[in-house]
Amino acid sequence: MYNAALEHRRVSGIVKTISVKRKGRRWYVILSCDQVPAQPLPATGTAVGIDLGVVSLVTTSGGDHIANQRHLAASADRLAAAQQDLARKKRGSKRRRKAAARVAALHAKVRRQRLDGAHKAALALVPGYDVIAHEVLDVTGMTRRAAPRLDGAGGWLPNGAAAKSGLNRSILDAGWGVFLTILSHKAESAGRELIAVNPANTSRTCSRCGHCAKENRVTQATFACTACGHTAHADVNAAVNILRAGLALRDAAAEAAWREAAPRRERRSHLFSIPRDIGVAEVMCDHRRVWRRLGVLDGIRIGLLLLGLVFVATGLLPLREAEESLGDIAPLLVFLVGIIVLAELTKEAQVFDAIAARMAVFGRGNYTALFVLCTAFASFVTIFLNLDTTAVLLTPVMLALAPKARIAALPLAMTTIWLANTASLLLPVSNLTNLLGMEKIGLDAQAFAGRMWAPQLVAILVTMAFLWTFYWRRGERRDLRYTPPVLEPVGDRVLFAAASAACLLFIGALLAEVEVGVAAAAAALIVVAAFAVRDRARLTWNLVPWQLLIFVTGLFLVVPTLSRWGLADLMSGLLGDGHDPYRTAAVGAGLANAINNLPAYTAVEAVIPGARQDQLLALLVGTNVGPVVTPWASLATLLWFESCRRHDVAVPMGRFLLTGAGLAVVGLPLTVWALVATS
């Protein structure tokens, strides 16, 4: 009696073909269907690289191993016995047909076991990762038998045929092709992305430093880089390389598609643009003489310092006053060096990249959630790591994230620059103007934060309202949802941990009222020490902000001189006699947008007595919140425009000026009101 038919799974979609197939004594009816509905799984925001092998069927870039069950080897004894029994049977006999059926049944069982193992291995990967990168393997070529070797005298040399035969058997027993086929089907059904990578040199390239040499592969299971000393499981090291190669292919394809789909951009659409040759080094043919071409900003900085030195040399600024002025800013310069070095190396350690990517993943494609996360992150970085860190270092991170997640770039860019200015009120370290006024205001860090928390909150909320209205809402960004990016592995976890710990230490030191210069220097030394051990090539003199040091030094020589020769009277006339905080903030904002916020604050502060604390704080509000209109209102804005230009992000100048003016007109009085109301 024939058994009833068994249905493997319910038929879905439209049946296009029907095939009948016999395997041994079993018959199968195969239905090919079209328009089968996919069953996408929820996004995880993670990616993995997989290395296929014979010891472990799959090794992931995270260090997990899926064992190779070796089903053919496990059944080898029974197969050998069955085949020997078959060989002893008389051809054409009934017993021989039964023996042949037993051999076929054993092979069919091995095939089903291999298929079941491949399904289970694929199911272990597909639900947990959005992107899976695997190597493209030529199994046919890898299992080709060893070529014979002649000895020249009519004989044969050993060619390792026996060992190669065993390896070929193990490769075929692993079933790489079956596994990859099933993995591709499951990934497509689940909405996952599968990336095929050329496996060339993935097993001999160091995943940390990139050094490629066959000597790196010590044994089948051990990888030891001869250049940097990195050691790891050889398959894990290869899987990490495969993942990076796959993500590079994915990013390149995504960026190409993003650029092709984006509106046609005007490369030089800015009314205000910084030349490309700023700070570019030209190396002469003999590689001994290097000439640095200075840009417009560098010329202004050096000219300001030279002008200040001329004032001192000619007596327009007495030497004693110059010494006192420079002595006052010495701790400030130490802080500037420390905080910039800390921020630069933190970026090199991929801390900012990791946080930005995880924010986008955490948003799960929802623009409202992403907006809140981006504004919170930009505000946090500005408050604790200075506005220049947000504008100069965080902007490239955000713009690089845009094509990966197919996010509109302009909203991200405007978020960083507006909050770099308006979120810089809370702590002395948030803005250079705050540090300049700390001695005269007479407040420590905690007392300063106690006075400025309400104005800071109002400034951030007003900025968020303008950002959402003019850049983030649906009508402006045009997209309903975005694609969460895939989390990439950190290049060096030791550097990542050291930089993260240094930033947390710096924030803790500020809360403990440690002097800002000491806190910044100590945190910077921790990161410098970590890079000295792990990646010394990153430690260059370019980390020191020479341009900013020159500018600040020249500023504190020129402004006191001008104040002695009539500038103070002009500033007093602008402020009037009423000590009005609203007027003071407006004067500070107007001068900041006209000339730059640092000289504006320095010039106005010189004519305000230290006893008028509220007026000095109102001036800080004007020079911090107000410089959002013109491109030269702050150094951070100048450098932000350059980052946008390098990433081909067109900033419509008319829109930038009008929305910035609206933010200044609305945000400035509300922020001053919060300052006055909490005084």
C-alpha positions as CSV (number, residue, x, y, z in Angstrom):
1,M,0.0,0.0,0.0
2,Y,1.4,3.4,-1.0
3,N,1.6,6.1,1.8
4,A,-0.4,9.3,1.5
5,A,1.3,12.4,0.1
6,L,2.9,14.8,2.5
7,E,2.8,18.5,2.0
8,H,6.1,20.2,2.7
9,R,4.5,23.7,3.1
10,R,1.4,25.5,2.0
11,V,1.5,26.8,-1.6
12,S,1.5,30.6,-1.8
13,G,1.7,32.9,-4.9
14,I,0.7,31.9,-8.4
15,V,1.8,28.4,-9.6
16,K,3.7,28.6,-12.8
17,T,5.2,25.1,-13.4
18,I,4.7,21.6,-11.9
19,S,7.5,19.0,-12.0
20,V,7.5,15.4,-10.9
21,K,10.8,14.0,-9.7
22,R,11.9,10.6,-8.3
23,K,14.7,10.1,-5.8
24,G,15.2,6.4,-4.9
25,R,11.8,5.0,-4.1
26,R,10.3,8.4,-3.3
27,W,8.4,10.6,-5.7
28,Y,8.2,14.4,-5.4
29,V,5.8,17.0,-6.9
30,I,7.6,20.4,-7.2
31,L,5.6,23.5,-7.7
32,S,7.3,26.7,-8.9
33,C,5.4,29.8,-7.9
34,D,5.5,33.5,-8.8
35,Q,4.5,36.6,-6.8
36,V,5.3,34.8,-3.5
37,P,4.8,37.4,-0.8
38,A,8.0,38.2,1.2
39,Q,8.1,38.0,4.9
40,P,10.6,40.7,5.9
41,L,12.1,40.5,9.4
42,P,12.5,43.6,11.7
43,A,15.7,45.5,11.1
44,T,18.6,44.9,13.6
45,G,21.1,47.5,12.3
46,T,24.0,45.0,12.4
47,A,26.2,43.4,9.7
48,V,28.3,40.3,9.7
49,G,31.1,38.8,7.6
50,I,31.3,35.0,7.3
51,D,34.2,32.8,6.4
52,L,33.5,29.3,5.1
53,G,35.7,26.4,6.0
54,V,36.0,22.7,6.6
55,V,36.8,22.8,10.3
56,S,34.0,25.2,11.0
57,L,31.3,25.5,8.3
58,V,30.8,29.2,9.1
59,T,32.9,31.6,11.2
60,T,31.5,35.0,11.8
61,S,33.3,38.3,12.2
62,G,32.0,38.4,15.7
63,G,33.9,35.3,16.6
64,D,31.0,32.8,16.5
65,H,31.5,29.3,14.9
66,I,29.0,27.0,13.3
67,A,30.4,23.5,13.3
68,N,30.8,21.4,10.2
69,Q,29.0,18.2,11.0
70,R,30.9,16.1,8.3
71,H,27.9,14.0,7.5
72,L,29.7,12.0,4.8
73,A,32.6,11.2,7.0
74,A,30.2,10.1,9.8
75,S,28.5,7.7,7.4
76,A,31.7,6.6,5.7
77,D,31.9,3.2,7.4
78,R,28.3,2.3,6.6
79,L,28.7,3.4,3.1
80,A,31.9,1.4,2.6
81,A,30.2,-1.7,4.0
82,A,27.1,-1.2,1.8
83,Q,29.3,-0.6,-1.3
84,Q,31.4,-3.7,-0.6
85,D,28.2,-5.7,-0.2
86,L,27.0,-4.3,-3.5
87,A,30.3,-5.3,-5.2
88,R,29.8,-8.9,-4.1
89,K,26.3,-9.2,-5.6
90,K,25.8,-10.7,-9.0
91,R,24.9,-8.1,-11.7
92,G,21.3,-8.1,-12.7
93,S,20.2,-10.0,-9.6
94,K,17.4,-9.0,-7.2
95,R,19.8,-8.9,-4.3
96,R,22.1,-6.5,-6.2
97,R,19.1,-4.2,-6.8
98,K,18.4,-4.2,-3.1
99,A,22.0,-3.6,-2.2
100,A,22.1,-0.7,-4.7
101,A,19.0,0.7,-3.1
102,R,20.7,0.6,0.4
103,V,23.7,2.6,-1.0
104,A,21.4,5.1,-2.6
105,A,19.4,5.4,0.7
106,L,22.6,6.1,2.6
107,H,23.7,8.8,0.2
108,A,20.2,10.3,0.2
109,K,20.3,10.5,4.0
110,V,23.7,12.2,3.9
111,R,22.3,14.7,1.4
112,R,19.2,15.4,3.6
113,Q,21.4,15.8,6.6
114,R,23.6,18.3,4.8
115,L,20.6,20.2,3.5
116,D,19.1,20.3,7.0
117,G,22.4,21.6,8.5
118,A,22.6,24.3,5.8
119,H,19.0,25.4,6.6
120,K,19.8,25.6,10.3
121,A,23.1,27.5,9.7
122,A,21.3,30.0,7.5
123,L,18.5,30.4,10.1
124,A,21.2,31.2,12.7
125,L,22.4,34.1,10.6
126,V,19.5,35.7,8.8
127,P,17.3,36.8,11.8
128,G,20.3,38.5,13.5
129,Y,21.8,40.6,10.7
130,D,20.6,43.1,8.2
131,V,23.7,42.6,6.0
132,I,25.7,39.4,5.4
133,A,28.9,39.5,3.5
134,H,30.3,36.2,2.2
135,E,33.2,35.2,0.0
136,V,32.7,34.0,-3.6
137,L,34.1,30.5,-3.8
138,D,35.0,28.6,-6.9
139,V,34.2,25.2,-5.5
140,T,34.8,23.4,-8.8
141,G,38.3,24.9,-9.2
142,M,39.1,24.3,-5.5
143,T,38.2,20.6,-5.8
144,R,40.1,20.0,-9.0
145,R,42.6,17.1,-8.6
146,A,46.3,17.8,-8.3
147,A,48.2,18.1,-11.6
148,P,50.8,15.3,-12.2
149,R,54.5,16.2,-12.0
150,L,57.1,14.6,-14.3
151,D,60.6,14.1,-13.0
152,G,62.1,14.4,-16.6
153,A,63.2,10.7,-16.7
154,G,59.9,9.1,-17.5
155,G,58.8,8.9,-13.9
156,W,56.5,10.9,-11.6
157,L,57.2,13.2,-8.7
158,P,55.0,13.3,-5.6
159,N,52.3,15.9,-6.2
160,G,50.3,15.6,-2.9
161,A,47.4,13.9,-4.7
162,A,46.4,11.9,-1.7
163,A,46.2,14.9,0.6
164,K,44.4,17.0,-2.1
165,S,41.9,14.2,-2.5
166,G,41.1,14.2,1.2
167,L,40.8,18.0,1.2
168,N,38.5,17.8,-1.9
169,R,36.3,15.3,-0.1
170,S,36.1,17.5,3.0
171,I,35.2,20.6,0.9
172,L,32.4,18.7,-0.9
173,D,31.2,17.2,2.3
174,A,30.9,20.7,3.8
175,G,28.4,21.7,1.1
176,W,29.4,25.4,0.7
177,G,27.4,25.8,-2.5
178,V,24.3,24.3,-0.9
179,F,24.6,26.6,2.1
180,L,25.1,29.8,0.1
181,T,22.1,29.0,-2.1
182,I,19.9,28.4,0.9
183,L,21.3,31.5,2.6
184,S,20.5,33.7,-0.5
185,H,16.9,32.4,-0.6
186,K,16.3,33.0,3.1
187,A,17.9,36.4,3.0
188,E,15.8,37.5,0.0
189,S,12.6,36.3,1.7
190,A,13.5,38.1,5.0
191,G,14.5,41.3,3.3
192,R,18.2,41.0,4.2
193,E,21.1,42.0,2.0
194,L,23.7,39.5,0.9
195,I,27.0,40.8,-0.5
196,A,29.4,38.6,-2.3
197,V,33.1,39.5,-1.8
198,N,36.2,38.5,-3.7
199,P,38.1,36.4,-1.1
200,A,41.6,37.2,-2.4
201,N,44.0,37.8,0.4
202,T,41.3,37.9,3.1
203,S,43.1,35.1,5.0
204,R,46.6,36.7,4.9
205,T,45.6,40.4,5.5
206,C,45.7,41.8,9.0
207,S,42.3,43.1,10.0
208,R,43.9,45.7,12.3
209,C,46.7,47.3,10.3
210,G,46.0,46.0,6.7
211,H,49.5,44.3,6.3
212,C,49.2,41.5,3.8
213,A,51.8,38.6,3.8
214,K,51.6,34.9,3.7
215,E,53.8,34.7,6.8
216,N,50.8,36.2,8.8
217,R,49.0,32.8,8.6
218,V,51.0,30.8,11.1
219,T,48.8,27.7,11.2
220,Q,45.4,26.8,9.9
221,A,43.8,28.3,13.0
222,T,46.2,31.0,14.0
223,F,46.8,34.4,12.5
224,A,49.7,36.6,13.8
225,C,50.5,39.8,11.9
226,T,54.2,40.2,11.3
227,A,53.8,44.0,11.2
228,C,51.7,45.1,14.2
229,G,51.7,41.8,16.2
230,H,47.9,41.4,16.1
231,T,46.9,37.8,16.8
232,A,43.5,36.3,16.3
233,H,41.7,33.1,15.1
234,A,42.6,33.0,11.4
235,D,39.0,32.4,10.3
236,V,37.7,35.3,12.5
237,N,40.4,37.6,11.0
238,A,39.3,36.6,7.5
239,A,35.6,37.2,8.4
240,V,36.4,40.7,9.6
241,N,38.2,41.5,6.3
242,I,35.2,40.0,4.3
243,L,32.8,42.2,6.3
244,R,34.8,45.4,5.6
245,A,35.1,44.6,2.0
246,G,31.4,43.9,1.8
247,L,30.5,47.2,3.6
248,A,32.9,49.1,1.3
249,L,31.1,47.7,-1.8
250,R,27.7,48.5,-0.2
251,D,28.7,52.0,0.7
252,A,30.2,52.7,-2.7
253,A,27.0,51.4,-4.4
254,A,24.8,53.4,-2.0
255,E,26.7,56.6,-2.5
256,A,26.7,56.2,-6.3
257,A,22.9,55.7,-6.2
258,W,22.4,58.6,-3.8
259,R,24.4,60.9,-5.9
260,E,22.6,59.8,-9.1
261,A,19.2,60.2,-7.5
262,A,19.9,63.5,-5.8
263,P,19.1,66.8,-7.6
264,R,21.8,68.2,-9.8
265,R,24.1,70.1,-7.6
266,E,26.0,73.3,-8.2
267,R,29.5,72.6,-7.1
268,R,30.2,76.2,-6.4
269,S,26.7,77.3,-5.3
270,H,27.9,79.1,-2.2
271,L,28.1,82.8,-2.2
272,F,30.7,82.4,0.4
273,S,33.3,79.7,-0.1
274,I,36.6,78.9,1.3
275,P,39.4,78.1,-1.2
276,R,40.4,74.6,-1.7
277,D,44.1,75.4,-1.2
278,I,43.8,76.1,2.5
279,G,46.7,74.4,4.3
280,V,47.7,72.2,1.3
281,A,51.3,71.1,1.4
282,E,53.2,71.0,-1.9
283,V,56.2,68.7,-1.8
284,M,59.0,69.6,-4.1
285,C,60.6,67.1,-6.4
286,D,63.6,66.5,-4.2
287,H,61.2,65.6,-1.3
288,R,63.3,67.8,1.0
289,R,61.7,71.3,0.7
290,V,58.0,71.7,1.6
291,W,56.2,74.9,1.0
292,R,52.9,75.5,2.6
293,R,50.3,77.5,0.7
294,L,48.3,79.6,3.0
295,G,44.7,80.3,2.4
296,V,42.7,83.5,3.1
297,L,41.9,82.5,6.7
298,D,45.5,81.7,7.5
299,G,46.5,85.1,6.1
300,I,44.0,86.8,8.3
301,R,45.2,85.0,11.4
302,I,48.9,85.7,10.8
303,G,48.1,89.3,9.8
304,L,46.2,89.8,13.1
305,L,49.1,88.5,15.1
306,L,51.6,90.6,13.2
307,L,49.4,93.7,13.7
308,G,49.3,93.0,17.4
309,L,53.1,92.7,17.6
310,V,53.4,96.0,15.7
311,F,51.2,97.7,18.2
312,V,53.4,96.4,21.0
313,A,56.6,97.4,19.2
314,T,55.4,100.9,18.5
315,G,54.1,101.5,22.0
316,L,50.5,101.8,21.0
317,L,50.0,98.9,23.4
318,P,52.3,99.1,26.5
319,L,54.4,96.0,27.0
320,R,53.1,95.5,30.5
321,E,49.5,95.5,29.3
322,A,50.4,93.1,26.5
323,E,52.1,90.7,29.1
324,E,49.0,90.9,31.4
325,S,46.7,90.2,28.5
326,L,48.7,87.2,27.3
327,G,49.1,85.9,30.9
328,D,45.3,86.0,31.3
329,I,44.8,83.8,28.2
330,A,47.6,81.3,28.9
331,P,45.3,78.8,30.7
332,L,42.8,79.3,27.9
333,L,45.4,78.3,25.3
334,V,46.3,75.2,27.2
335,F,42.6,74.3,27.3
336,L,42.3,74.9,23.5
337,V,45.2,72.6,22.7
338,G,43.9,69.9,25.1
339,I,40.3,69.9,24.0
340,I,41.1,70.0,20.2
341,V,43.6,67.1,20.5
342,L,41.1,65.2,22.6
343,A,38.3,65.7,20.1
344,E,40.5,64.9,17.0
345,L,41.8,61.7,18.5
346,T,38.4,60.7,19.7
347,K,37.1,61.1,16.2
348,E,40.1,59.0,14.9
349,A,39.1,56.3,17.4
350,Q,35.7,56.2,15.7
351,V,33.8,57.2,18.9
352,F,31.7,59.8,17.0
353,D,31.1,57.5,14.1
354,A,29.9,54.7,16.3
355,I,27.5,57.0,18.2
356,A,26.1,58.6,15.1
357,A,25.5,55.2,13.4
358,R,23.8,53.8,16.5
359,M,21.6,56.8,16.7
360,A,20.4,56.2,13.2
361,V,19.8,52.5,13.9
362,F,18.0,53.4,17.2
363,G,15.7,55.7,15.2
364,R,14.5,52.6,13.2
365,G,13.8,54.7,10.1
366,N,11.6,57.2,11.9
367,Y,12.6,60.8,11.1
368,T,11.1,62.3,14.2
369,A,13.1,59.9,16.4
370,L,16.3,60.6,14.4
371,F,15.7,64.4,14.8
372,V,15.4,64.2,18.5
373,L,18.5,61.9,18.7
374,C,20.6,64.2,16.4
375,T,19.7,67.4,18.3
376,A,20.5,65.7,21.6
377,F,23.8,64.4,20.4
378,A,24.9,67.7,18.8
379,S,23.9,69.6,22.0
380,F,25.7,67.2,24.2
381,V,28.9,67.4,22.2
382,T,28.7,71.2,22.1
383,I,28.1,71.5,25.8
384,F,30.9,69.2,26.9
385,L,33.4,69.2,24.1
386,N,33.2,72.8,22.7
387,L,31.3,74.1,19.7
388,D,34.3,73.7,17.3
389,T,34.1,69.9,18.0
390,T,30.5,69.9,16.8
391,A,31.1,72.1,13.7
392,V,34.5,70.7,12.6
393,L,34.4,67.0,13.7
394,L,30.8,66.1,14.1
395,T,29.7,67.6,10.8
396,P,31.8,65.2,8.6
397,V,30.5,62.3,10.6
398,M,26.9,63.3,10.0
399,L,27.5,64.0,6.3
400,A,29.2,60.7,5.8
401,L,26.2,59.0,7.5
402,A,23.8,60.6,5.1
403,P,24.5,58.5,2.0
404,K,24.8,55.3,4.0
405,A,21.3,55.6,5.5
406,R,20.0,57.6,2.4
407,I,19.2,60.5,4.7
408,A,18.9,64.0,3.3
409,A,22.2,65.7,4.1
410,L,21.1,69.3,4.6
411,P,19.0,68.8,7.7
412,L,21.9,67.0,9.4
413,A,24.3,69.7,8.4
414,M,22.1,72.5,9.7
415,T,21.5,70.7,12.9
416,T,25.2,70.6,13.6
417,I,26.0,74.2,12.9
418,W,23.0,75.8,14.5
419,L,23.4,73.8,17.7
420,A,27.1,74.3,17.7
421,N,26.3,78.0,18.3
422,T,23.0,78.0,20.3
423,A,23.9,75.0,22.6
424,S,27.1,76.6,23.7
425,L,25.8,78.6,26.8
426,L,25.7,76.0,29.6
427,L,29.4,75.5,30.5
428,P,32.5,77.6,30.3
429,V,34.1,74.9,28.0
430,S,31.1,75.1,25.6
431,N,32.4,78.2,23.8
432,L,35.6,80.2,23.7
433,T,33.6,83.4,24.6
434,N,32.5,81.8,27.8
435,L,36.1,81.1,28.8
436,L,37.1,84.6,27.9
437,G,34.5,86.0,30.2
438,M,34.8,83.7,33.2
439,E,37.3,85.8,35.2
440,K,35.3,89.0,34.8
441,I,31.9,87.3,35.4
442,G,33.3,85.8,38.6
443,L,31.5,82.4,38.6
444,D,32.9,78.9,38.8
445,A,31.7,76.2,36.4
446,Q,28.8,75.0,38.5
447,A,27.6,78.5,39.4
448,F,27.9,79.4,35.7
449,A,25.7,76.4,34.7
450,G,23.3,77.3,37.5
451,R,22.8,80.7,35.9
452,M,22.7,79.6,32.3
453,W,20.6,76.4,32.4
454,A,17.3,78.1,31.7
455,P,18.6,80.3,28.8
456,Q,20.4,77.2,27.4
457,L,17.2,75.1,27.5
458,V,15.2,77.9,25.7
459,A,17.9,78.4,23.1
460,I,17.9,74.6,22.3
461,L,14.1,74.4,22.1
462,V,13.8,77.4,19.8
463,T,16.5,76.0,17.6
464,M,14.8,72.6,17.4
465,A,11.5,74.3,16.4
466,F,13.3,76.2,13.6
467,L,15.2,73.1,12.5
468,W,12.0,71.0,12.3
469,T,10.0,73.7,10.6
470,F,12.5,74.7,7.9
471,Y,14.6,71.6,7.4
472,W,13.3,68.4,9.0
473,R,9.5,68.2,8.5
474,R,8.1,66.0,5.8
475,G,7.5,68.9,3.3
476,E,11.2,69.9,3.5
477,R,13.0,66.5,3.5
478,R,10.5,64.8,1.1
479,D,11.0,61.3,2.5
480,L,8.7,59.5,4.8
481,R,11.3,57.2,6.4
482,Y,15.0,56.5,6.1
483,T,17.0,53.3,5.9
484,P,18.9,52.5,9.1
485,P,22.6,52.1,8.4
486,V,24.5,48.9,9.1
487,L,26.8,49.0,12.2
488,E,30.4,48.7,11.1
489,P,33.0,47.1,13.5
490,V,35.3,49.4,15.3
491,G,38.8,49.3,13.9
492,D,40.7,49.2,17.2
493,R,38.6,48.5,20.3
494,V,41.5,49.5,22.7
495,L,41.7,53.0,21.2
496,F,37.9,53.2,21.1
497,A,37.7,52.4,24.8
498,A,40.6,54.7,25.8
499,A,39.1,57.7,23.9
500,S,35.6,57.0,25.4
501,A,37.1,56.8,28.9
502,A,39.1,60.0,28.4
503,C,35.9,61.9,27.3
504,L,34.0,60.6,30.3
505,L,36.9,61.5,32.6
506,F,36.9,65.1,31.2
507,I,33.2,65.4,31.7
508,G,33.5,64.1,35.3
509,A,36.4,66.5,36.0
510,L,34.2,69.4,34.9
511,L,31.4,68.3,37.2
512,A,34.0,68.0,40.0
513,E,35.1,71.7,39.4
514,V,38.6,70.8,38.2
515,E,40.2,73.7,36.3
516,V,39.2,73.3,32.6
517,G,42.8,73.5,31.3
518,V,44.0,70.7,33.7
519,A,40.9,68.5,32.8
520,A,41.4,68.9,29.1
521,A,45.2,68.3,29.2
522,A,44.8,65.2,31.4
523,A,42.1,63.7,29.1
524,A,44.2,64.5,26.0
525,L,47.3,62.9,27.5
526,I,45.3,59.6,28.1
527,V,44.3,59.4,24.4
528,V,47.7,60.5,23.2
529,A,49.3,57.7,25.3
530,A,46.9,55.1,23.8
531,F,47.6,56.2,20.3
532,A,51.4,56.2,21.0
533,V,51.1,52.5,21.8
534,R,48.5,51.4,19.3
535,D,48.8,53.8,16.3
536,R,51.7,56.2,16.5
537,A,51.3,57.4,12.9
538,R,48.2,59.3,13.9
539,L,50.2,61.5,16.3
540,T,51.3,64.5,14.2
541,W,51.8,68.2,14.8
542,N,48.7,68.8,12.8
543,L,46.7,67.9,15.9
544,V,47.8,71.1,17.5
545,P,45.4,74.0,16.5
546,W,48.1,76.4,15.5
547,Q,45.8,78.6,13.5
548,L,43.4,79.1,16.5
549,L,46.3,79.8,18.9
550,I,47.7,82.4,16.5
551,F,44.2,84.0,16.1
552,V,43.5,84.2,19.8
553,T,46.9,85.6,20.6
554,G,46.7,88.3,18.0
555,L,43.1,89.1,19.0
556,F,44.2,89.8,22.6
557,L,46.9,92.2,21.4
558,V,44.8,94.0,18.8
559,V,41.5,94.5,20.7
560,P,43.1,96.1,23.8
561,T,45.0,98.4,21.6
562,L,41.9,99.5,19.7
563,S,40.0,99.9,23.0
564,R,42.7,102.4,24.1
565,W,42.3,104.4,21.0
566,G,38.6,104.9,20.6
567,L,36.9,101.5,20.3
568,A,35.8,101.6,23.9
569,D,33.9,104.8,23.3
570,L,32.2,103.4,20.3
571,M,31.1,100.3,22.2
572,S,29.8,102.4,25.1
573,G,27.7,104.4,22.7
574,L,26.2,101.3,21.2
575,L,25.3,99.9,24.7
576,G,23.9,103.1,26.0
577,D,23.5,104.0,29.7
578,G,20.5,101.8,30.6
579,H,22.4,98.5,31.1
580,D,19.6,96.9,29.1
581,P,20.3,93.1,28.7
582,Y,18.2,92.9,25.6
583,R,20.1,95.7,23.9
584,T,23.4,94.3,25.1
585,A,22.6,90.9,23.5
586,A,21.4,92.6,20.3
587,V,24.7,94.6,20.1
588,G,26.7,91.4,20.6
589,A,24.8,89.5,18.0
590,G,24.9,92.3,15.5
591,L,28.7,92.7,15.8
592,A,29.2,88.9,15.8
593,N,27.4,88.7,12.4
594,A,29.3,91.7,11.1
595,I,32.9,90.9,12.1
596,N,33.0,87.6,14.1
597,N,31.8,86.6,17.6
598,L,35.3,86.5,19.3
599,P,36.4,90.1,18.5
600,A,32.8,91.2,19.1
601,Y,32.7,89.8,22.6
602,T,36.2,91.0,23.4
603,A,35.4,94.5,22.3
604,V,32.1,94.9,24.1
605,E,33.2,93.1,27.3
606,A,36.0,95.7,27.8
607,V,33.4,98.4,28.5
608,I,31.1,96.5,30.8
609,P,32.1,96.6,34.5
610,G,32.5,93.2,36.2
611,A,29.8,94.2,38.7
612,R,27.2,94.0,36.0
613,Q,27.0,90.2,35.9
614,D,23.6,89.9,34.1
615,Q,24.8,92.3,31.4
616,L,27.9,90.2,30.8
617,L,25.8,87.1,30.6
618,A,23.4,88.8,28.2
619,L,26.4,89.6,26.0
620,L,27.4,86.0,26.0
621,V,23.9,85.1,24.9
622,G,24.2,87.6,22.0
623,T,27.6,86.4,20.9
624,N,26.7,82.7,21.3
625,V,23.1,82.4,20.1
626,G,23.2,85.3,17.6
627,P,26.0,84.2,15.2
628,V,23.7,82.1,13.0
629,V,23.1,84.6,10.2
630,T,26.3,85.3,8.2
631,P,28.9,82.6,7.2
632,W,31.7,84.5,9.0
633,A,29.9,85.1,12.3
634,S,32.0,82.4,14.0
635,L,35.1,80.3,13.1
636,A,33.0,77.2,13.5
637,T,30.6,78.4,10.7
638,L,33.5,79.1,8.4
639,L,34.9,75.6,8.8
640,W,31.4,74.1,8.6
641,F,31.0,75.6,5.1
642,E,34.2,73.9,4.1
643,S,33.0,70.5,5.3
644,C,29.8,70.9,3.4
645,R,31.7,71.8,0.2
646,R,33.9,68.8,0.5
647,H,30.9,66.5,0.8
648,D,29.1,68.2,-2.1
649,V,26.3,69.4,0.1
650,A,24.9,72.6,-1.4
651,V,23.8,75.1,1.2
652,P,21.3,77.6,-0.4
653,M,22.7,80.9,0.8
654,G,19.5,82.8,0.7
655,R,17.8,80.1,2.7
656,F,20.7,80.0,5.1
657,L,20.6,83.8,5.7
658,L,16.8,84.1,6.1
659,T,16.3,81.1,8.4
660,G,19.3,82.1,10.4
661,A,18.0,85.6,10.7
662,G,14.6,84.3,11.9
663,L,16.3,82.1,14.5
664,A,18.3,85.0,15.8
665,V,15.3,87.4,15.9
666,V,13.1,84.9,17.7
667,G,15.7,83.0,19.8
668,L,17.7,85.9,21.1
669,P,15.0,87.8,23.0
670,L,13.5,84.5,24.4
671,T,16.9,83.4,25.6
672,V,17.6,86.7,27.3
673,W,14.1,86.6,28.8
674,A,14.9,83.2,30.4
675,L,18.2,84.7,31.7
676,V,16.4,87.7,33.2
677,A,13.5,85.6,34.6
678,T,15.9,83.3,36.5
679,S,18.2,86.0,37.8
